[in-house]
Amino acid sequence: MPKSRSRKKAPVYIPDELAHLAPVPNESPRWLAPLMVGAFLAGLVWIVIFYVSGTLYPVPHIGAWNMVIGFGFIAAGFTLATKWR
């Protein structure tokens, strides 16, 4: 059985306007990882304090909204985690 001929690919053409643009950075800013971990920990600590205090703290008189605030910190941590490279 005869071998098929290998096809040569045409070189990729990059317009001059795009060739001089700055490349996308390959690493995250230095502040991203500490802020991400801090947001995760802040949310965790907020929720633990809420349960340990018998739903009185960290902010009294807002009740279960303390859970929303704690999960908000955790959601912010996940949002920052998507930016991490």
N, CA, C and O atoms as CSV, one atom per row, in Angstrom:
chain,resi,resn,atom,element,x,y,z
A,1,MET,N,N,0.846,-1.162,0.000
A,1,MET,CA,C,0.000,0.000,0.000
A,1,MET,C,C,0.899,1.236,0.000
A,1,MET,O,O,1.816,1.327,0.817
A,2,PRO,N,N,0.660,2.164,-0.879
A,2,PRO,CA,C,1.520,3.343,-0.944
A,2,PRO,C,C,1.267,4.286,0.232
A,2,PRO,O,O,0.153,4.386,0.748
A,3,LYS,N,N,2.326,4.968,0.633
A,3,LYS,CA,C,2.212,5.946,1.717
A,3,LYS,C,C,1.591,7.228,1.183
A,3,LYS,O,O,1.808,7.613,0.034
A,4,SER,N,N,0.828,7.869,2.027
A,4,SER,CA,C,0.260,9.154,1.621
A,4,SER,C,C,1.319,10.244,1.782
A,4,SER,O,O,2.189,10.174,2.649
A,5,ARG,N,N,1.218,11.210,0.953
A,5,ARG,CA,C,2.166,12.314,1.041
A,5,ARG,C,C,1.805,13.210,2.214
A,5,ARG,O,O,0.631,13.491,2.453
A,6,SER,N,N,2.799,13.646,2.929
A,6,SER,CA,C,2.527,14.547,4.052
A,6,SER,C,C,2.264,15.945,3.505
A,6,SER,O,O,2.950,16.423,2.601
A,7,ARG,N,N,1.276,16.568,4.067
A,7,ARG,CA,C,0.912,17.905,3.618
A,7,ARG,C,C,1.746,18.943,4.343
A,7,ARG,O,O,2.018,18.822,5.537
A,8,LYS,N,N,2.136,19.934,3.624
A,8,LYS,CA,C,2.860,21.033,4.246
A,8,LYS,C,C,1.848,22.103,4.616
A,8,LYS,O,O,0.988,22.485,3.822
A,9,LYS,N,N,1.979,22.573,5.846
A,9,LYS,CA,C,1.074,23.623,6.299
A,9,LYS,C,C,1.616,24.971,5.857
A,9,LYS,O,O,2.823,25.212,5.857
A,10,ALA,N,N,0.705,25.825,5.487
A,10,ALA,CA,C,1.104,27.182,5.114
A,10,ALA,C,C,1.537,27.927,6.374
A,10,ALA,O,O,0.946,27.736,7.437
A,11,PRO,N,N,2.549,28.764,6.269
A,11,PRO,CA,C,2.969,29.509,7.454
A,11,PRO,C,C,1.848,30.429,7.947
A,11,PRO,O,O,1.068,30.971,7.165
A,12,VAL,N,N,1.800,30.580,9.246
A,12,VAL,CA,C,0.767,31.402,9.857
A,12,VAL,C,C,1.101,32.868,9.613
A,12,VAL,O,O,2.203,33.329,9.910
A,13,TYR,N,N,0.140,33.578,9.074
A,13,TYR,CA,C,0.331,34.997,8.793
A,13,TYR,C,C,-0.181,35.814,9.966
A,13,TYR,O,O,-1.341,35.686,10.357
A,14,ILE,N,N,0.680,36.652,10.529
A,14,ILE,CA,C,0.305,37.542,11.620
A,14,ILE,C,C,0.430,38.967,11.094
A,14,ILE,O,O,1.510,39.373,10.663
A,15,PRO,N,N,-0.659,39.732,11.123
A,15,PRO,CA,C,-0.582,41.109,10.643
A,15,PRO,C,C,0.407,41.935,11.463
A,15,PRO,O,O,0.636,41.662,12.641
A,16,ASP,N,N,0.985,42.940,10.824
A,16,ASP,CA,C,1.987,43.769,11.500
A,16,ASP,C,C,1.418,44.482,12.722
A,16,ASP,O,O,2.135,44.709,13.697
A,17,GLU,N,N,0.118,44.840,12.677
A,17,GLU,CA,C,-0.478,45.533,13.840
A,17,GLU,C,C,-0.492,44.629,15.074
A,17,GLU,O,O,-0.338,45.100,16.201
A,18,LEU,N,N,-0.677,43.343,14.850
A,18,LEU,CA,C,-0.756,42.403,15.971
A,18,LEU,C,C,0.603,41.856,16.375
A,18,LEU,O,O,0.778,41.413,17.510
A,19,ALA,N,N,1.550,41.881,15.474
A,19,ALA,CA,C,2.862,41.296,15.760
A,19,ALA,C,C,3.622,42.090,16.816
A,19,ALA,O,O,4.485,41.539,17.500
A,20,HIS,N,N,3.318,43.355,16.956
A,20,HIS,CA,C,4.070,44.203,17.882
A,20,HIS,C,C,3.381,44.395,19.222
A,20,HIS,O,O,3.892,45.121,20.075
A,21,LEU,N,N,2.245,43.766,19.427
A,21,LEU,CA,C,1.556,43.884,20.705
A,21,LEU,C,C,2.314,43.129,21.791
A,21,LEU,O,O,3.021,42.158,21.522
A,22,ALA,N,N,2.149,43.594,23.007
A,22,ALA,CA,C,2.823,42.944,24.138
A,22,ALA,C,C,2.202,41.570,24.389
A,22,ALA,O,O,0.984,41.428,24.282
A,23,PRO,N,N,2.993,40.567,24.715
A,23,PRO,CA,C,2.437,39.236,24.996
A,23,PRO,C,C,1.669,39.231,26.315
A,23,PRO,O,O,1.881,40.077,27.183
A,24,VAL,N,N,0.782,38.266,26.437
A,24,VAL,CA,C,0.001,38.115,27.658
A,24,VAL,C,C,0.938,37.627,28.765
A,24,VAL,O,O,1.726,36.710,28.534
A,25,PRO,N,N,0.870,38.221,29.963
A,25,PRO,CA,C,1.754,37.774,31.045
A,25,PRO,C,C,1.452,36.322,31.428
A,25,PRO,O,O,0.296,35.897,31.427
A,26,ASN,N,N,2.494,35.577,31.751
A,26,ASN,CA,C,2.333,34.154,32.060
A,26,ASN,C,C,2.230,33.864,33.541
A,26,ASN,O,O,2.048,32.710,33.927
A,27,GLU,N,N,2.341,34.873,34.375
A,27,GLU,CA,C,2.219,34.607,35.798
A,27,GLU,C,C,1.328,35.640,36.463
A,27,GLU,O,O,1.091,36.721,35.924
A,28,SER,N,N,0.847,35.292,37.622
A,28,SER,CA,C,-0.084,36.139,38.362
A,28,SER,C,C,0.673,37.250,39.080
A,28,SER,O,O,1.875,37.143,39.323
A,29,PRO,N,N,-0.052,38.324,39.419
A,29,PRO,CA,C,0.576,39.343,40.265
A,29,PRO,C,C,0.889,38.756,41.642
A,29,PRO,O,O,0.258,37.791,42.074
A,30,ARG,N,N,1.838,39.330,42.302
A,30,ARG,CA,C,2.282,38.779,43.592
A,30,ARG,C,C,1.223,38.891,44.676
A,30,ARG,O,O,1.232,38.101,45.620
A,31,TRP,N,N,0.318,39.843,44.569
A,31,TRP,CA,C,-0.689,40.062,45.600
A,31,TRP,C,C,-1.869,39.108,45.483
A,31,TRP,O,O,-2.667,39.005,46.414
A,32,LEU,N,N,-1.995,38.414,44.368
A,32,LEU,CA,C,-3.195,37.616,44.120
A,32,LEU,C,C,-3.313,36.419,45.061
A,32,LEU,O,O,-4.367,36.216,45.663
A,33,ALA,N,N,-2.277,35.641,45.197
A,33,ALA,CA,C,-2.356,34.432,46.036
A,33,ALA,C,C,-2.600,34.764,47.512
A,33,ALA,O,O,-3.452,34.128,48.133
A,34,PRO,N,N,-1.885,35.740,48.104
A,34,PRO,CA,C,-2.190,36.061,49.506
A,34,PRO,C,C,-3.611,36.592,49.709
A,34,PRO,O,O,-4.256,36.282,50.711
A,35,LEU,N,N,-4.094,37.391,48.758
A,35,LEU,CA,C,-5.449,37.920,48.874
A,35,LEU,C,C,-6.481,36.803,48.735
A,35,LEU,O,O,-7.492,36.799,49.439
A,36,MET,N,N,-6.231,35.858,47.832
A,36,MET,CA,C,-7.131,34.729,47.636
A,36,MET,C,C,-7.202,33.877,48.903
A,36,MET,O,O,-8.292,33.554,49.375
A,37,VAL,N,N,-6.065,33.520,49.442
A,37,VAL,CA,C,-6.035,32.705,50.667
A,37,VAL,C,C,-6.648,33.473,51.827
A,37,VAL,O,O,-7.352,32.896,52.655
A,38,GLY,N,N,-6.381,34.779,51.889
A,38,GLY,CA,C,-6.962,35.612,52.943
A,38,GLY,C,C,-8.483,35.654,52.865
A,38,GLY,O,O,-9.159,35.617,53.893
A,39,ALA,N,N,-9.023,35.730,51.659
A,39,ALA,CA,C,-10.480,35.743,51.503
A,39,ALA,C,C,-11.082,34.401,51.928
A,39,ALA,O,O,-12.119,34.365,52.590
A,40,PHE,N,N,-10.427,33.297,51.546
A,40,PHE,CA,C,-10.905,31.982,51.982
A,40,PHE,C,C,-10.903,31.885,53.509
A,40,PHE,O,O,-11.885,31.451,54.113
A,41,LEU,N,N,-9.807,32.287,54.115
A,41,LEU,CA,C,-9.697,32.185,55.574
A,41,LEU,C,C,-10.646,33.127,56.288
A,41,LEU,O,O,-11.221,32.760,57.313
A,42,ALA,N,N,-10.825,34.341,55.767
A,42,ALA,CA,C,-11.751,35.295,56.380
A,42,ALA,C,C,-13.174,34.740,56.370
A,42,ALA,O,O,-13.892,34.846,57.364
A,43,GLY,N,N,-13.576,34.151,55.253
A,43,GLY,CA,C,-14.905,33.546,55.184
A,43,GLY,C,C,-15.059,32.383,56.143
A,43,GLY,O,O,-16.087,32.245,56.806
A,44,LEU,N,N,-14.038,31.551,56.214
A,44,LEU,CA,C,-14.081,30.409,57.127
A,44,LEU,C,C,-14.158,30.866,58.583
A,44,LEU,O,O,-14.969,30.355,59.355
A,45,VAL,N,N,-13.320,31.823,58.951
A,45,VAL,CA,C,-13.318,32.324,60.329
A,45,VAL,C,C,-14.651,32.997,60.647
A,45,VAL,O,O,-15.176,32.831,61.748
A,46,TRP,N,N,-15.203,33.748,59.706
A,46,TRP,CA,C,-16.484,34.429,59.912
A,46,TRP,C,C,-17.585,33.409,60.219
A,46,TRP,O,O,-18.373,33.602,61.144
A,47,ILE,N,N,-17.637,32.335,59.448
A,47,ILE,CA,C,-18.679,31.319,59.645
A,47,ILE,C,C,-18.456,30.552,60.943
A,47,ILE,O,O,-19.417,30.244,61.648
A,48,VAL,N,N,-17.200,30.237,61.270
A,48,VAL,CA,C,-16.910,29.521,62.522
A,48,VAL,C,C,-17.296,30.374,63.721
A,48,VAL,O,O,-17.890,29.866,64.672
A,49,ILE,N,N,-16.970,31.661,63.693
A,49,ILE,CA,C,-17.346,32.546,64.807
A,49,ILE,C,C,-18.868,32.619,64.927
A,49,ILE,O,O,-19.404,32.647,66.035
A,50,PHE,N,N,-19.552,32.648,63.809
A,50,PHE,CA,C,-21.017,32.695,63.823
A,50,PHE,C,C,-21.597,31.472,64.525
A,50,PHE,O,O,-22.516,31.595,65.336
A,51,TYR,N,N,-21.066,30.302,64.217
A,51,TYR,CA,C,-21.599,29.089,64.839
A,51,TYR,C,C,-21.151,28.934,66.291
A,51,TYR,O,O,-21.946,28.531,67.139
A,52,VAL,N,N,-19.903,29.245,66.586
A,52,VAL,CA,C,-19.388,29.056,67.945
A,52,VAL,C,C,-20.054,30.020,68.925
A,52,VAL,O,O,-20.269,29.674,70.087
A,53,SER,N,N,-20.382,31.225,68.462
A,53,SER,CA,C,-20.989,32.212,69.358
A,53,SER,C,C,-22.484,32.006,69.531
A,53,SER,O,O,-23.136,32.790,70.221
A,54,GLY,N,N,-23.035,30.983,68.927
A,54,GLY,CA,C,-24.468,30.747,69.045
A,54,GLY,C,C,-25.268,31.745,68.233
A,54,GLY,O,O,-26.322,32.197,68.681
A,55,THR,N,N,-24.803,32.090,67.076
A,55,THR,CA,C,-25.411,33.025,66.112
A,55,THR,C,C,-25.512,34.463,66.619
A,55,THR,O,O,-26.373,35.218,66.168
A,56,LEU,N,N,-24.634,34.851,67.559
A,56,LEU,CA,C,-24.651,36.232,68.061
A,56,LEU,C,C,-23.611,37.123,67.382
A,56,LEU,O,O,-23.851,38.314,67.185
A,57,TYR,N,N,-22.496,36.571,67.036
A,57,TYR,CA,C,-21.403,37.366,66.464
A,57,TYR,C,C,-21.083,36.836,65.084
A,57,TYR,O,O,-21.605,35.770,64.760
A,58,PRO,N,N,-20.320,37.431,64.272
A,58,PRO,CA,C,-19.474,38.608,64.354
A,58,PRO,C,C,-20.240,39.926,64.263
A,58,PRO,O,O,-19.779,40.923,64.818
A,59,VAL,N,N,-21.383,39.975,63.591
A,59,VAL,CA,C,-22.183,41.196,63.586
A,59,VAL,C,C,-23.515,40.860,64.248
A,59,VAL,O,O,-24.315,40.110,63.688
A,60,PRO,N,N,-23.755,41.407,65.430
A,60,PRO,CA,C,-25.012,41.076,66.102
A,60,PRO,C,C,-26.221,41.683,65.373
A,60,PRO,O,O,-26.080,42.661,64.638
A,61,HIS,N,N,-27.371,41.114,65.576
A,61,HIS,CA,C,-28.663,41.602,65.101
A,61,HIS,C,C,-28.879,41.471,63.587
A,61,HIS,O,O,-29.842,42.030,63.063
A,62,ILE,N,N,-28.009,40.749,62.875
A,62,ILE,CA,C,-28.334,40.511,61.468
A,62,ILE,C,C,-28.595,39.028,61.218
A,62,ILE,O,O,-28.942,38.629,60.106
A,63,GLY,N,N,-28.426,38.227,62.248
A,63,GLY,CA,C,-28.812,36.818,62.186
A,63,GLY,C,C,-28.087,36.022,61.115
A,63,GLY,O,O,-26.859,36.034,61.040
A,64,ALA,N,N,-28.859,35.331,60.289
A,64,ALA,CA,C,-28.294,34.422,59.300
A,64,ALA,C,C,-27.572,35.147,58.166
A,64,ALA,O,O,-26.885,34.505,57.372
A,65,TRP,N,N,-27.711,36.457,58.074
A,65,TRP,CA,C,-26.972,37.205,57.060
A,65,TRP,C,C,-25.470,37.112,57.293
A,65,TRP,O,O,-24.682,37.356,56.380
A,66,ASN,N,N,-25.071,36.758,58.515
A,66,ASN,CA,C,-23.653,36.508,58.772
A,66,ASN,C,C,-23.139,35.356,57.912
A,66,ASN,O,O,-21.983,35.359,57.490
A,67,MET,N,N,-23.999,34.374,57.654
A,67,MET,CA,C,-23.602,33.275,56.771
A,67,MET,C,C,-23.381,33.779,55.347
A,67,MET,O,O,-22.440,33.358,54.674
A,68,VAL,N,N,-24.243,34.673,54.895
A,68,VAL,CA,C,-24.105,35.240,53.555
A,68,VAL,C,C,-22.799,36.004,53.430
A,68,VAL,O,O,-22.116,35.919,52.410
A,69,ILE,N,N,-22.458,36.744,54.460
A,69,ILE,CA,C,-21.195,37.498,54.442
A,69,ILE,C,C,-20.009,36.539,54.399
A,69,ILE,O,O,-19.073,36.748,53.627
A,70,GLY,N,N,-20.039,35.491,55.221
A,70,GLY,CA,C,-18.958,34.508,55.225
A,70,GLY,C,C,-18.802,33.814,53.886
A,70,GLY,O,O,-17.688,33.659,53.387
A,71,PHE,N,N,-19.928,33.392,53.298
A,71,PHE,CA,C,-19.851,32.758,51.983
A,71,PHE,C,C,-19.489,33.757,50.895
A,71,PHE,O,O,-18.948,33.377,49.857
A,72,GLY,N,N,-19.783,35.028,51.123
A,72,GLY,CA,C,-19.355,36.069,50.183
A,72,GLY,C,C,-17.843,36.174,50.126
A,72,GLY,O,O,-17.267,36.312,49.047
A,73,PHE,N,N,-17.191,36.109,51.294
A,73,PHE,CA,C,-15.727,36.099,51.319
A,73,PHE,C,C,-15.179,34.874,50.587
A,73,PHE,O,O,-14.214,34.975,49.831
A,74,ILE,N,N,-15.794,33.729,50.815
A,74,ILE,CA,C,-15.334,32.500,50.157
A,74,ILE,C,C,-15.549,32.594,48.645
A,74,ILE,O,O,-14.696,32.157,47.872
A,75,ALA,N,N,-16.676,33.157,48.220
A,75,ALA,CA,C,-16.928,33.340,46.786
A,75,ALA,C,C,-15.908,34.293,46.176
A,75,ALA,O,O,-15.467,34.094,45.044
A,76,ALA,N,N,-15.533,35.325,46.920
A,76,ALA,CA,C,-14.499,36.245,46.432
A,76,ALA,C,C,-13.171,35.504,46.272
A,76,ALA,O,O,-12.429,35.758,45.323
A,77,GLY,N,N,-12.872,34.596,47.191
A,77,GLY,CA,C,-11.663,33.785,47.074
A,77,GLY,C,C,-11.683,32.912,45.831
A,77,GLY,O,O,-10.668,32.779,45.147
A,78,PHE,N,N,-12.842,32.311,45.531
A,78,PHE,CA,C,-12.951,31.494,44.322
A,78,PHE,C,C,-12.835,32.352,43.060
A,78,PHE,O,O,-12.251,31.923,42.065
A,79,THR,N,N,-13.386,33.548,43.107
A,79,THR,CA,C,-13.270,34.447,41.963
A,79,THR,C,C,-11.811,34.808,41.715
A,79,THR,O,O,-11.364,34.845,40.569
A,80,LEU,N,N,-11.070,35.074,42.782
A,80,LEU,CA,C,-9.644,35.368,42.632
A,80,LEU,C,C,-8.877,34.131,42.166
A,80,LEU,O,O,-7.885,34.248,41.446
A,81,ALA,N,N,-9.335,32.947,42.577
A,81,ALA,CA,C,-8.646,31.717,42.182
A,81,ALA,C,C,-8.720,31.487,40.671
A,81,ALA,O,O,-7.839,30.852,40.090
A,82,THR,N,N,-9.770,32.003,40.044
A,82,THR,CA,C,-9.863,31.828,38.583
A,82,THR,C,C,-8.864,32.687,37.847
A,82,THR,O,O,-8.572,32.425,36.680
A,83,LYS,N,N,-8.331,33.709,38.499
A,83,LYS,CA,C,-7.337,34.595,37.867
A,83,LYS,C,C,-5.902,34.110,38.085
A,83,LYS,O,O,-4.966,34.655,37.501
A,84,TRP,N,N,-5.732,33.083,38.927
A,84,TRP,CA,C,-4.397,32.622,39.304
A,84,TRP,C,C,-3.819,31.737,38.209
A,84,TRP,O,O,-4.496,30.845,37.698
A,85,ARG,N,N,-2.571,31.988,37.854
A,85,ARG,CA,C,-1.904,31.182,36.831
A,85,ARG,C,C,-0.716,30.470,37.418
A,85,ARG,O,O,-0.023,29.739,36.710
